Amino acid sequence: VTYRIILSDLVLLQLHGFPFRARDALIAGLVPVCEDPHNIMHSSPVGDGEDPSKRWVLFDGSAGFARLTVDDEAQTVTVEDLNWAG
Amino acid sequence: MSAQPIHQEPDPQDPESILAVLPEQEHEVFLAEIRQAAHAVGDDITAYRFFKKLLRDWSVRARVTRAALERNPNYYEDLEAARREAETNPGGGMPIEEFIAQHKGITLDEATGYWNSKVEEARLARQSGQ
C-alpha cells in the first residue's frame, strides 16, 4: 500500500523560504515514508510512541527534519511542519 | 617514549552531547524516545540498529533546532502561532504531486509520473538490497 503524502498549509508557508535544493531533498526524503510510514528505519515515533500516528523524519542529509501525522484509515501521511538549517 | 593523551572531540551522537545542543523545550521528548528505544534493545538486540539511527537523527535534529533558535529566539512561539493560524484557517494542505508540479514547473500528470517513478525506484532498490 502506498500512502498519499499531503503537505500541510504550514509546511507550504515554510517552504516559501526554502531554496530549490532543499525542496528537492524534502521530496526525496518522503519517498521511503509513503510506502511504509510506520517502518522505524523510515521514520521515528515521537516521544514514547504512545500516539503511533505521530512521527518525524530527517531530510536533506543532515540539514532538516519534518514532523508527520500518519492516518492509516485514510492512508495519508501529512507533513505537519519542517525545520531546515542548510 | 611515553604515550601522549589523545584529544578527542566529543561524539555528537552521544546522548549527553545531544542534550547539550538540544533546546530544553525538547529534552523531554528526546529522553522519552531514547528510553523507549533502549528498552526495545533490551527485548530484542536487533533493535540496536534503530537505536543508533535514533541517536544519529537526534544529533542532527538538535543542531538544526539550535540553529533555528539562534536565528530566531522566538522560534517555538512563532511555530506555535503558525500552527494555530493553520488550524484556524485550514486549506486542507496540498498533495505532494501538486507541490512537485509547482516546484518543478511541470504539469500535474508529469509530476505524478515523476513521484510514482521515485517510489518505484525506492521499492526496487529495497528489494535488491534484501
Backbone of each chain as ProteinMPNN parsed JSONL, in Angstrom:
{"seq_chain_A": "VTYRIILSDLVLLQLHGFPFRARDALIAGLVPVCEDPHNIMHSSPVGDGEDPSKRWVLFDGSAGFARLTVDDEAQTVTVEDLNWAG", "coords_chain_A": {"N_chain_A": [[0.845, -1.2, 0.0], [0.585, 2.162, -0.888], [0.931, 5.175, 0.713], [-0.714, 8.354, 0.521], [0.955, 11.439, 0.247], [0.634, 14.42, 1.997], [1.127, 17.875, 2.116], [1.013, 20.115, 4.749], [-0.779, 23.236, 5.336], [0.829, 24.915, 6.829], [3.378, 23.9, 6.283], [3.54, 24.468, 3.572], [3.711, 27.225, 3.69], [6.146, 27.448, 5.065], [7.88, 26.368, 3.199], [8.198, 28.35, 1.347], [10.395, 29.82, 2.031], [12.478, 28.183, 1.439], [15.362, 27.027, -0.398], [15.64, 25.79, -3.816], [17.049, 23.348, -3.879], [16.661, 22.314, -1.296], [13.944, 21.889, -1.253], [13.741, 19.91, -3.175], [15.156, 17.949, -1.814], [13.465, 17.451, 0.311], [11.294, 16.267, -0.991], [12.554, 13.944, -1.931], [13.176, 12.796, 0.523], [10.745, 12.015, 1.471], [9.934, 9.926, -0.042], [10.599, 7.153, 0.787], [8.961, 7.038, 3.015], [6.295, 7.009, 2.186], [5.656, 4.468, 1.393], [5.878, 2.78, 3.577], [5.081, 3.938, 6.242], [5.239, 3.434, 8.987], [7.527, 2.079, 9.411], [10.382, 1.811, 11.316], [12.866, 2.419, 10.359], [12.411, 4.194, 8.425], [10.933, 6.336, 9.434], [10.723, 7.962, 12.634], [9.032, 7.175, 15.703], [7.3, 9.612, 17.703], [8.354, 10.827, 20.845], [7.383, 8.718, 23.522], [6.12, 7.001, 21.879], [3.465, 6.679, 22.255], [1.369, 7.737, 20.804], [0.903, 6.399, 17.873], [0.54, 7.599, 15.442], [2.012, 9.869, 15.257], [5.008, 10.971, 13.997], [8.478, 11.457, 12.978], [10.931, 12.647, 10.616], [14.115, 12.776, 9.015], [15.497, 14.972, 6.499], [17.3, 15.923, 3.52], [19.905, 15.015, 4.067], [21.75, 15.951, 6.572], [20.419, 18.228, 7.295], [17.735, 18.946, 7.733], [14.502, 18.404, 9.342], [11.276, 16.823, 9.565], [7.975, 16.881, 10.88], [5.469, 14.422, 11.142], [2.118, 13.213, 10.509], [0.464, 10.214, 10.547], [-2.214, 8.734, 8.932], [-3.825, 5.906, 9.083], [-6.26, 4.938, 8.298], [-7.239, 6.651, 6.3], [-5.086, 6.372, 4.739], [-2.99, 8.263, 4.472], [-0.155, 10.449, 4.754], [0.578, 13.209, 6.516], [2.6, 16.0, 6.257], [3.449, 17.887, 8.847], [5.011, 20.021, 9.949], [8.146, 21.751, 9.338], [11.721, 21.873, 9.742], [14.613, 23.428, 8.801], [18.058, 23.761, 8.23], [19.974, 24.307, 6.314]], "CA_chain_A": [[0.0, 0.0, 0.0], [1.315, 3.43, -0.914], [0.192, 6.263, 1.351], [-0.619, 9.657, -0.141], [1.661, 12.445, 1.052], [-0.011, 15.744, 1.976], [1.882, 18.936, 2.793], [0.072, 20.983, 5.462], [-0.713, 24.659, 4.983], [2.007, 25.488, 7.494], [4.565, 23.477, 5.521], [3.566, 25.227, 2.316], [4.245, 28.538, 4.048], [7.566, 27.317, 5.413], [8.653, 26.043, 2.002], [8.474, 29.575, 0.589], [11.739, 30.306, 2.343], [13.486, 27.148, 1.179], [15.909, 27.006, -1.757], [15.211, 24.698, -4.701], [17.709, 22.093, -3.482], [16.047, 21.798, -0.068], [12.614, 21.373, -1.616], [14.017, 18.627, -3.836], [15.589, 16.998, -0.781], [12.275, 17.065, 1.074], [10.545, 15.317, -1.832], [13.295, 12.67, -1.909], [13.119, 12.23, 1.871], [9.402, 11.488, 1.749], [9.674, 8.742, -0.877], [10.502, 5.891, 1.542], [7.89, 7.118, 4.024], [4.954, 6.771, 1.644], [5.411, 3.029, 1.226], [5.806, 2.067, 4.85], [5.346, 5.053, 7.165], [5.486, 3.011, 10.37], [8.832, 1.408, 9.473], [11.224, 2.669, 12.149], [14.056, 2.854, 9.63], [11.977, 5.267, 7.519], [10.561, 7.481, 10.268], [10.786, 7.612, 14.058], [7.872, 7.581, 16.503], [7.559, 10.76, 18.573], [8.291, 10.601, 22.296], [7.366, 7.318, 23.945], [5.396, 6.224, 20.871], [2.1, 6.437, 22.736], [0.499, 8.023, 19.659], [1.666, 5.869, 16.735], [0.35, 8.393, 14.222], [2.95, 10.994, 15.264], [6.342, 10.508, 13.646], [9.33, 12.501, 12.397], [11.88, 12.116, 9.645], [15.138, 13.712, 8.534], [15.647, 15.09, 5.053], [18.47, 16.684, 3.103], [21.078, 14.515, 4.791], [21.783, 16.361, 7.976], [20.046, 19.648, 7.33], [16.36, 19.266, 8.082], [13.608, 17.341, 9.783], [9.855, 17.105, 9.378], [7.054, 16.145, 11.754], [4.461, 13.789, 10.303], [0.976, 12.508, 11.092], [0.057, 9.112, 9.675], [-3.615, 8.32, 9.079], [-3.874, 4.589, 8.441], [-7.582, 4.723, 7.703], [-7.267, 7.4, 5.034], [-3.818, 6.061, 4.065], [-2.273, 9.502, 4.152], [0.871, 10.957, 5.67], [0.601, 14.669, 6.41], [3.794, 16.656, 6.78], [2.844, 18.941, 9.667], [5.89, 21.191, 9.926], [9.526, 21.485, 8.9], [12.804, 22.734, 10.205], [15.74, 23.207, 7.877], [19.169, 24.671, 8.549], [21.018, 24.092, 5.306]], "C_chain_A": [[0.878, 1.248, 0.0], [0.433, 4.528, -0.322], [0.347, 7.542, 0.527], [0.069, 10.643, 0.8], [0.967, 13.794, 0.866], [0.902, 16.733, 2.711], [0.879, 19.888, 3.445], [0.213, 22.429, 4.988], [0.524, 25.323, 5.599], [3.28, 25.139, 6.722], [4.67, 24.255, 4.212], [4.096, 26.64, 2.556], [5.752, 28.461, 4.304], [8.422, 27.095, 4.166], [8.96, 27.265, 1.145], [9.9, 30.068, 0.817], [12.843, 29.318, 2.001], [14.062, 27.282, -0.233], [15.454, 25.753, -2.523], [15.761, 23.352, -4.221], [17.036, 21.476, -2.252], [14.652, 21.241, -0.346], [12.75, 20.019, -2.287], [14.35, 17.555, -2.791], [14.401, 16.538, 0.06], [11.473, 16.018, 0.292], [11.228, 13.942, -1.768], [13.17, 11.99, -0.542], [11.776, 11.596, 2.196], [9.098, 10.224, 0.954], [9.595, 7.455, -0.045], [9.335, 5.87, 2.525], [6.553, 6.671, 3.447], [4.639, 5.287, 1.509], [5.185, 2.315, 2.543], [6.073, 3.076, 5.975], [5.641, 4.641, 8.6], [6.82, 2.267, 10.524], [9.809, 2.318, 10.225], [12.517, 3.085, 11.458], [13.696, 3.962, 8.629], [11.571, 6.523, 8.278], [10.521, 7.02, 11.72], [9.502, 8.011, 14.761], [8.254, 8.744, 17.41], [7.42, 10.355, 20.035], [8.294, 9.118, 22.632], [6.553, 6.446, 22.988], [3.953, 5.955, 21.25], [1.083, 6.706, 21.618], [1.239, 7.571, 18.403], [1.505, 6.676, 15.458], [1.374, 9.527, 14.13], [4.373, 10.492, 15.051], [7.188, 11.683, 13.147], [10.411, 11.857, 11.544], [12.899, 13.199, 9.287], [15.04, 13.837, 7.029], [16.864, 15.96, 4.765], [19.695, 16.297, 3.94], [21.03, 14.92, 6.242], [21.336, 17.807, 8.124], [18.621, 19.926, 7.799], [15.595, 18.091, 8.657], [12.162, 17.803, 9.652], [9.049, 16.28, 10.356], [5.882, 15.675, 10.903], [3.287, 13.292, 11.134], [0.523, 11.452, 10.088], [-1.401, 8.773, 9.975], [-3.767, 6.999, 8.324], [-5.216, 4.333, 7.757], [-7.662, 5.396, 6.33], [-6.051, 7.089, 4.164], [-3.141, 7.333, 3.547], [-1.175, 9.743, 5.187], [0.904, 12.466, 5.461], [1.891, 15.201, 7.018], [3.308, 17.9, 7.519], [3.692, 20.2, 9.744], [7.33, 20.767, 9.67], [10.498, 22.355, 9.682], [14.005, 22.416, 9.333], [16.82, 24.235, 8.173], [20.304, 24.501, 7.558], [21.786, 25.347, 5.003]], "O_chain_A": [[1.805, 1.364, 0.802], [-0.674, 4.776, -0.801], [1.39, 7.784, -0.081], [-0.207, 10.672, 2.0], [0.742, 14.249, -0.256], [1.386, 16.442, 3.805], [-0.006, 20.412, 2.769], [1.189, 22.793, 4.332], [1.171, 26.168, 4.981], [4.152, 25.987, 6.534], [5.761, 24.649, 3.799], [4.834, 27.184, 1.735], [6.524, 29.292, 3.826], [9.551, 27.578, 4.087], [9.869, 27.233, 0.315], [10.527, 30.648, -0.07], [14.018, 29.589, 2.249], [13.332, 27.615, -1.166], [14.953, 24.794, -1.936], [15.042, 22.355, -4.164], [16.862, 20.259, -2.18], [14.237, 20.248, 0.251], [11.985, 19.095, -2.012], [13.889, 16.417, -2.875], [14.335, 15.38, 0.473], [11.033, 15.013, 0.851], [10.573, 12.917, -1.576], [13.071, 10.766, -0.457], [11.676, 10.748, 3.082], [8.122, 9.529, 1.237], [8.61, 6.725, -0.16], [8.788, 4.809, 2.829], [5.763, 6.027, 4.138], [3.471, 4.899, 1.511], [4.405, 1.366, 2.623], [7.143, 3.073, 6.583], [6.23, 5.414, 9.355], [7.195, 1.874, 11.629], [10.037, 3.458, 9.82], [13.195, 4.004, 11.918], [14.584, 4.592, 8.055], [11.828, 7.639, 7.828], [10.312, 5.84, 12.002], [8.934, 9.062, 14.464], [9.404, 8.85, 17.836], [6.494, 9.637, 20.413], [9.098, 8.352, 22.101], [6.325, 5.269, 23.269], [3.291, 5.111, 20.647], [0.077, 6.007, 21.496], [2.115, 8.287, 17.917], [2.243, 6.468, 14.495], [1.584, 10.086, 13.054], [4.879, 9.685, 15.831], [6.668, 12.776, 12.921], [10.76, 10.69, 11.721], [12.578, 14.387, 9.263], [14.56, 12.927, 6.353], [17.386, 16.641, 5.649], [20.417, 17.155, 4.447], [20.342, 14.295, 7.048], [21.831, 18.527, 8.992], [18.327, 21.043, 8.223], [15.98, 16.934, 8.486], [11.867, 18.998, 9.631], [9.382, 15.128, 10.636], [5.367, 16.411, 10.062], [3.438, 12.986, 12.317], [0.236, 11.759, 8.931], [-1.774, 8.553, 11.127], [-3.83, 6.973, 7.095], [-5.294, 3.607, 6.766], [-8.09, 4.795, 5.345], [-5.991, 7.488, 3.001], [-2.781, 7.453, 2.376], [-1.263, 9.3, 6.332], [1.218, 12.946, 4.372], [2.227, 14.884, 8.159], [2.819, 18.847, 6.903], [3.178, 21.312, 9.624], [7.682, 19.592, 9.77], [10.147, 23.413, 10.203], [14.363, 21.252, 9.157], [16.54, 25.422, 8.342], [21.474, 24.549, 7.937], [22.697, 25.329, 4.175]]}, "seq_chain_B": "MSAQPIHQEPDPQDPESILAVLPEQEHEVFLAEIRQAAHAVGDDITAYRFFKKLLRDWSVRARVTRAALERNPNYYEDLEAARREAETNPGGGMPIEEFIAQHKGITLDEATGYWNSKVEEARLARQSGQ", "coords_chain_B": {"N_chain_B": [[59.81, 6.551, 25.122], [56.869, 8.126, 25.982], [53.361, 7.43, 26.138], [51.131, 9.689, 24.683], [48.35, 11.593, 25.766], [45.39, 11.384, 23.888], [43.62, 13.884, 22.256], [40.219, 14.015, 22.142], [37.439, 14.841, 20.213], [34.165, 15.607, 21.419], [31.685, 13.075, 21.003], [29.188, 13.69, 18.739], [26.911, 12.197, 18.682], [26.522, 11.153, 21.092], [24.309, 10.768, 23.818], [24.548, 12.703, 25.876], [25.919, 14.765, 24.615], [24.017, 15.434, 22.744], [21.955, 16.391, 24.367], [23.209, 18.64, 25.316], [23.194, 20.334, 23.16], [20.615, 20.401, 22.204], [17.658, 22.359, 22.408], [16.09, 23.128, 25.536], [13.338, 22.811, 25.606], [12.833, 20.516, 24.17], [13.922, 18.406, 25.458], [12.491, 16.554, 27.013], [10.959, 15.016, 25.21], [12.985, 13.924, 23.666], [14.364, 12.344, 25.586], [12.347, 10.548, 26.218], [12.072, 9.152, 23.816], [14.597, 7.969, 23.553], [14.66, 6.386, 25.821], [12.583, 4.607, 25.278], [13.596, 3.355, 22.978], [15.922, 2.206, 23.992], [14.897, 0.355, 25.807], [13.683, -1.304, 23.969], [15.904, -2.442, 22.754], [16.829, -3.979, 24.832], [14.912, -5.932, 24.846], [15.123, -7.024, 22.34], [17.848, -7.576, 20.527], [18.301, -6.89, 17.901], [17.134, -4.475, 17.564], [19.006, -2.602, 18.035], [20.115, -1.392, 15.809], [18.183, 0.484, 15.071], [18.271, 2.029, 17.36], [20.801, 3.209, 17.19], [20.422, 4.668, 14.854], [18.47, 6.432, 15.746], [19.877, 7.99, 17.609], [21.686, 9.191, 15.88], [19.91, 10.623, 14.237], [18.738, 12.334, 16.116], [20.942, 13.826, 16.857], [21.328, 15.35, 14.629], [18.866, 16.669, 14.539], [18.989, 18.137, 16.895], [21.037, 19.951, 16.326], [19.964, 21.303, 14.118], [17.67, 22.429, 15.235], [18.751, 24.019, 17.248], [20.125, 25.849, 15.665], [17.97, 27.076, 14.419], [16.786, 28.315, 16.584], [18.768, 30.087, 17.299], [18.786, 31.748, 15.119], [16.263, 32.774, 15.319], [15.044, 33.837, 18.189], [12.454, 33.574, 19.08], [11.538, 31.192, 18.115], [10.021, 28.843, 18.933], [7.633, 29.987, 19.878], [6.78, 31.31, 17.575], [6.429, 29.138, 15.887], [4.36, 27.79, 17.165], [2.374, 29.732, 16.999], [2.063, 29.826, 14.233], [1.134, 27.265, 13.787], [-1.31, 27.382, 15.095], [-2.566, 29.318, 13.568], [-2.695, 27.991, 11.116], [-4.437, 26.003, 11.827], [-6.701, 27.444, 12.379], [-7.402, 28.53, 9.953], [-7.873, 26.369, 7.939], [-6.691, 24.982, 4.931], [-6.59, 22.598, 3.906], [-4.248, 21.634, 2.97], [-1.791, 20.322, 0.604], [-1.472, 17.886, -1.921], [1.486, 15.918, -2.468], [2.132, 15.565, -5.151], [1.015, 17.757, -6.441], [2.5, 19.777, -5.324], [5.034, 19.112, -6.312], [4.592, 19.58, -9.014], [4.284, 22.378, -9.033], [6.73, 23.156, -7.937], [8.624, 22.18, -9.75], [7.733, 23.238, -12.086], [6.097, 21.82, -13.911], [3.52, 19.764, -15.501], [0.594, 18.48, -13.735], [0.172, 15.803, -14.328], [2.698, 15.05, -15.245], [4.139, 15.474, -12.915], [2.978, 13.61, -11.238], [3.755, 11.289, -12.52], [6.512, 11.533, -12.161], [6.738, 11.384, -9.344], [5.663, 8.807, -8.882], [7.572, 7.301, -10.234], [9.827, 7.699, -8.657], [9.036, 6.491, -6.29], [8.791, 3.878, -7.159], [11.441, 3.343, -7.929], [12.65, 3.413, -5.411], [11.4, 1.252, -4.226], [12.347, -0.888, -5.788], [15.068, -0.679, -5.265], [15.107, -1.285, -2.589], [14.172, -3.92, -2.625], [16.218, -5.177, -4.06], [18.223, -4.884, -2.283], [17.574, -6.57, -0.261]], "CA_chain_B": [[58.763, 7.459, 24.67], [55.638, 7.838, 26.705], [52.13, 7.628, 25.373], [50.516, 11.0, 24.863], [46.882, 11.524, 25.731], [44.809, 11.803, 22.604], [42.466, 14.763, 22.437], [39.089, 13.535, 21.354], [36.256, 15.694, 20.144], [33.003, 14.876, 21.936], [30.889, 12.393, 19.985], [27.919, 14.425, 18.648], [25.772, 11.285, 18.805], [26.398, 10.757, 22.498], [23.104, 11.429, 24.349], [24.897, 13.91, 26.644], [26.23, 15.819, 23.639], [22.744, 15.845, 22.136], [21.245, 17.222, 25.354], [23.907, 19.919, 25.455], [22.88, 21.172, 21.998], [19.16, 20.45, 22.01], [16.95, 23.294, 23.298], [15.479, 22.466, 26.696], [11.926, 22.505, 25.323], [12.702, 19.219, 23.511], [14.616, 17.368, 26.235], [11.582, 15.509, 27.494], [10.582, 14.116, 24.117], [14.212, 13.193, 23.317], [14.626, 11.312, 26.591], [11.306, 9.515, 26.099], [12.368, 8.313, 22.644], [15.797, 7.186, 23.836], [14.266, 5.378, 26.821], [11.777, 3.606, 24.564], [14.467, 2.598, 22.072], [16.848, 1.406, 24.81], [14.119, -0.795, 26.299], [13.476, -2.214, 22.828], [17.154, -3.193, 22.555], [16.865, -4.993, 25.895], [14.0, -7.029, 24.488], [15.473, -7.593, 21.033], [19.113, -6.896, 20.206], [18.322, -6.361, 16.527], [16.646, -3.091, 17.623], [20.16, -1.708, 18.227], [20.292, -0.637, 14.568], [17.298, 1.643, 15.171], [18.758, 2.859, 18.462], [21.909, 4.014, 16.645], [19.84, 5.624, 13.899], [17.764, 7.45, 16.525], [20.885, 8.921, 18.142], [22.207, 9.972, 14.753], [18.864, 11.558, 13.81], [18.559, 13.37, 17.137], [22.088, 14.744, 16.854], [21.023, 16.288, 13.534], [17.706, 17.492, 14.927], [19.441, 19.078, 17.923], [21.816, 21.011, 15.67], [19.065, 22.082, 13.265], [16.769, 23.22, 16.088], [19.567, 25.052, 17.9], [20.389, 26.883, 14.651], [16.717, 27.817, 14.219], [16.575, 29.144, 17.778], [19.75, 31.178, 17.262], [18.326, 32.687, 14.084], [15.02, 33.4, 15.779], [14.849, 33.468, 19.6], [11.031, 33.26, 19.301], [11.236, 30.08, 17.211], [8.924, 27.979, 19.406], [6.411, 30.784, 19.927], [6.341, 31.549, 16.195], [5.953, 27.863, 15.344], [3.053, 27.534, 17.777], [1.423, 30.692, 16.412], [1.81, 29.4, 12.842], [0.276, 26.066, 13.864], [-2.668, 27.824, 15.458], [-3.097, 30.027, 12.397], [-3.021, 26.971, 10.105], [-5.626, 25.276, 12.305], [-7.839, 28.356, 12.314], [-7.776, 28.712, 8.542], [-7.35, 25.2, 7.233], [-6.924, 24.948, 3.489], [-6.558, 21.189, 3.51], [-2.921, 21.236, 2.522], [-1.586, 20.072, -0.827], [-0.813, 16.601, -2.208], [2.886, 16.096, -2.882], [2.226, 15.639, -6.614], [0.729, 19.15, -6.814], [3.665, 20.574, -4.925], [6.11, 18.823, -7.276], [4.252, 20.271, -10.27], [4.61, 23.806, -8.851], [8.158, 23.285, -7.648], [9.436, 21.909, -10.942], [7.157, 23.901, -13.256], [5.633, 20.801, -14.857], [2.082, 19.513, -15.344], [0.27, 17.561, -12.643], [0.395, 14.434, -14.832], [4.15, 14.813, -15.247], [4.576, 15.404, -11.516], [2.511, 12.314, -10.712], [4.663, 10.288, -13.106], [7.813, 11.703, -11.507], [6.632, 10.853, -7.974], [5.5, 7.351, -8.945], [8.841, 6.678, -10.648], [10.737, 7.733, -7.494], [8.552, 5.466, -5.356], [9.123, 2.576, -7.755], [12.905, 3.191, -7.804], [12.965, 3.097, -3.999], [10.918, -0.112, -3.973], [13.282, -1.823, -6.447], [16.346, -0.625, -4.542], [14.94, -2.003, -1.325], [14.061, -5.347, -2.923], [17.532, -5.699, -4.454], [19.077, -4.853, -1.1], [17.133, -7.565, 0.718]], "C_chain_B": [[57.454, 7.115, 25.384], [54.425, 8.123, 25.828], [51.541, 8.99, 25.703], [48.996, 10.847, 24.883], [46.364, 12.054, 24.393], [43.606, 12.682, 22.882], [41.332, 14.265, 21.545], [37.959, 14.548, 21.394], [35.086, 14.923, 20.737], [32.186, 14.273, 20.785], [29.523, 13.103, 19.896], [26.692, 13.531, 18.796], [25.65, 10.697, 20.209], [25.167, 11.467, 23.079], [23.414, 12.686, 25.161], [25.217, 15.073, 25.718], [24.946, 16.34, 23.018], [21.993, 16.769, 23.095], [21.886, 18.601, 25.494], [23.538, 20.881, 24.324], [21.377, 21.41, 21.872], [18.509, 21.478, 22.945], [16.146, 22.534, 24.358], [14.032, 22.04, 26.431], [11.755, 21.098, 24.746], [13.367, 18.093, 24.292], [13.694, 16.203, 26.588], [11.256, 14.498, 26.383], [11.803, 13.295, 23.668], [14.445, 12.045, 24.296], [13.589, 10.188, 26.515], [11.615, 8.581, 24.931], [13.577, 7.416, 22.902], [15.466, 6.056, 24.819], [13.519, 4.229, 26.135], [12.675, 2.716, 23.698], [15.434, 1.712, 22.86], [16.133, 0.177, 25.381], [13.923, -1.809, 25.186], [14.721, -3.052, 22.576], [17.279, -4.297, 23.605], [16.007, -6.194, 25.558], [14.442, -7.755, 23.226], [16.729, -6.87, 20.526], [19.165, -6.363, 18.772], [17.8, -4.916, 16.481], [17.789, -2.104, 17.822], [20.392, -0.828, 16.997], [19.421, 0.624, 14.605], [17.779, 2.59, 16.264], [19.877, 3.781, 17.963], [21.384, 5.077, 15.678], [19.155, 6.765, 14.658], [18.746, 8.474, 17.096], [21.437, 9.813, 17.027], [21.177, 11.04, 14.353], [18.68, 12.689, 14.829], [19.748, 14.326, 17.173], [21.898, 15.784, 15.748], [19.918, 17.246, 13.964], [18.108, 18.543, 15.973], [20.163, 20.255, 17.279], [20.901, 21.923, 14.85], [18.168, 22.982, 14.123], [17.525, 24.329, 16.795], [19.828, 26.197, 16.928], [19.137, 27.735, 14.436], [16.481, 28.784, 15.378], [17.564, 30.315, 17.81], [19.366, 32.222, 16.222], [17.127, 33.482, 14.581], [14.749, 32.973, 17.224], [13.388, 33.134, 19.927], [10.588, 32.06, 18.465], [10.03, 29.266, 17.672], [7.591, 28.73, 19.443], [5.863, 31.003, 18.511], [5.777, 30.274, 15.569], [4.549, 27.563, 15.868], [1.999, 28.47, 17.186], [1.069, 30.28, 14.983], [0.927, 28.159, 12.814], [-1.17, 26.459, 14.143], [-3.338, 28.494, 14.26], [-3.534, 29.018, 11.324], [-4.273, 26.195, 10.508], [-6.882, 26.13, 12.172], [-8.336, 28.512, 10.881], [-7.289, 27.531, 7.713], [-7.677, 25.251, 5.74], [-6.839, 23.517, 2.984], [-5.212, 20.715, 3.01], [-2.881, 20.958, 1.029], [-0.933, 18.706, -1.023], [0.589, 16.839, -2.768], [3.011, 16.242, -4.404], [1.976, 17.077, -7.093], [1.904, 20.052, -6.475], [4.815, 20.364, -5.915], [5.851, 19.571, -8.584], [4.625, 21.756, -10.172], [6.109, 24.02, -8.73], [9.011, 23.131, -8.91], [8.897, 22.585, -12.199], [6.734, 22.921, -14.325], [4.136, 20.563, -14.63], [1.862, 18.535, -14.191], [0.489, 16.118, -13.072], [1.884, 14.093, -14.803], [4.67, 14.649, -13.818], [4.179, 14.067, -10.899], [3.415, 11.195, -11.235], [6.025, 10.331, -12.435], [7.792, 11.065, -10.119], [6.534, 9.322, -8.0], [6.807, 6.665, -9.337], [9.836, 6.651, -9.478], [10.349, 6.648, -6.486], [8.942, 4.076, -5.874], [10.63, 2.303, -7.65], [13.281, 2.763, -6.386], [12.552, 1.668, -3.677], [11.896, -1.135, -4.555], [14.605, -1.865, -5.704], [16.253, -1.424, -3.243], [14.882, -3.51, -1.557], [15.419, -5.933, -3.293], [18.495, -5.728, -3.293], [18.733, -5.919, -0.082], [17.772, -8.912, 0.442]], "O_chain_B": [[57.005, 5.969, 25.382], [54.469, 8.942, 24.91], [51.468, 9.385, 26.866], [48.429, 10.07, 24.115], [46.859, 13.047, 23.86], [42.697, 12.31, 23.624], [41.496, 14.121, 20.333], [37.574, 15.044, 22.454], [35.013, 13.704, 20.579], [32.025, 14.891, 19.732], [28.779, 13.116, 20.876], [25.58, 14.015, 19.005], [24.79, 9.857, 20.475], [24.999, 12.665, 22.851], [22.633, 13.637, 25.143], [24.845, 16.215, 25.984], [24.8, 17.541, 22.79], [21.461, 17.801, 22.686], [21.207, 19.595, 25.753], [23.565, 22.098, 24.507], [20.936, 22.491, 21.481], [18.778, 21.472, 24.146], [15.605, 21.457, 24.107], [13.563, 21.036, 26.966], [10.662, 20.534, 24.816], [13.375, 16.947, 23.841], [14.065, 15.034, 26.477], [11.279, 13.287, 26.601], [11.673, 12.118, 23.332], [14.693, 10.911, 23.885], [13.916, 9.02, 26.721], [11.443, 7.367, 25.038], [13.583, 6.247, 22.516], [15.929, 4.926, 24.667], [13.787, 3.053, 26.379], [12.534, 1.493, 23.684], [15.73, 0.593, 22.442], [16.706, -0.911, 25.428], [13.986, -3.017, 25.414], [14.622, -4.228, 22.226], [17.762, -5.394, 23.323], [16.321, -7.325, 25.929], [14.176, -8.945, 23.056], [16.672, -5.701, 20.145], [19.975, -5.489, 18.461], [17.996, -4.214, 15.489], [17.57, -0.893, 17.783], [20.808, 0.324, 17.115], [19.869, 1.703, 14.216], [17.704, 3.809, 16.113], [19.898, 4.973, 18.271], [21.835, 6.223, 15.681], [19.25, 7.925, 14.259], [18.483, 9.676, 17.071], [21.629, 11.016, 17.206], [21.523, 12.206, 14.157], [18.492, 13.848, 14.459], [19.585, 15.506, 17.486], [22.262, 16.949, 15.91], [20.015, 18.46, 13.783], [17.635, 19.68, 15.944], [19.932, 21.41, 17.637], [21.036, 23.147, 14.876], [17.935, 24.143, 13.786], [17.021, 25.444, 16.932], [19.765, 27.367, 17.304], [19.223, 28.954, 14.29], [16.037, 29.916, 15.182], [17.235, 31.4, 18.289], [19.587, 33.418, 16.41], [16.987, 34.676, 14.313], [14.276, 31.861, 17.458], [13.113, 32.485, 20.936], [9.407, 31.924, 18.145], [9.113, 29.024, 16.887], [6.55, 28.178, 19.086], [4.66, 30.899, 18.273], [4.794, 30.308, 14.829], [3.669, 27.14, 15.118], [0.874, 28.054, 16.907], [-0.088, 30.376, 14.573], [0.078, 28.011, 11.935], [-2.109, 25.953, 13.528], [-4.515, 28.267, 13.979], [-4.59, 29.164, 10.709], [-5.065, 25.783, 9.661], [-7.971, 25.628, 11.895], [-9.538, 28.614, 10.634], [-6.395, 27.679, 6.88], [-8.81, 25.532, 5.35], [-6.995, 23.254, 1.791], [-5.043, 19.545, 2.666], [-3.801, 21.306, 0.288], [0.057, 18.398, -0.36], [0.841, 17.832, -3.45], [3.889, 16.954, -4.892], [2.63, 17.556, -8.02], [2.256, 20.961, -7.228], [5.486, 21.319, -6.309], [6.771, 20.125, -9.185], [5.204, 22.321, -11.1], [6.68, 24.932, -9.329], [9.986, 23.855, -9.109], [9.522, 22.519, -13.257], [6.974, 23.147, -15.511], [3.555, 21.093, -13.683], [2.784, 17.862, -13.732], [0.941, 15.296, -12.276], [2.28, 13.001, -14.394], [5.522, 13.803, -13.545], [4.94, 13.468, -10.139], [3.788, 10.281, -10.499], [6.626, 9.29, -12.171], [8.694, 10.31, -9.755], [7.222, 8.631, -7.249], [7.12, 5.583, -8.839], [10.596, 5.694, -9.328], [11.205, 5.98, -5.907], [9.37, 3.214, -5.106], [11.048, 1.191, -7.328], [14.113, 1.877, -6.185], [13.25, 0.956, -2.954], [12.232, -2.124, -3.904], [15.198, -2.929, -5.526], [17.181, -2.134, -2.856], [15.461, -4.287, -0.798], [15.744, -7.051, -2.893], [19.463, -6.489, -3.294], [19.495, -6.157, 0.854], [17.518, -9.875, 1.165]]}, "name": "protein", "num_of_chains": 2, "seq": "VTYRIILSDLVLLQLHGFPFRARDALIAGLVPVCEDPHNIMHSSPVGDGEDPSKRWVLFDGSAGFARLTVDDEAQTVTVEDLNWAGMSAQPIHQEPDPQDPESILAVLPEQEHEVFLAEIRQAAHAVGDDITAYRFFKKLLRDWSVRARVTRAALERNPNYYEDLEAARREAETNPGGGMPIEEFIAQHKGITLDEATGYWNSKVEEARLARQSGQ"}
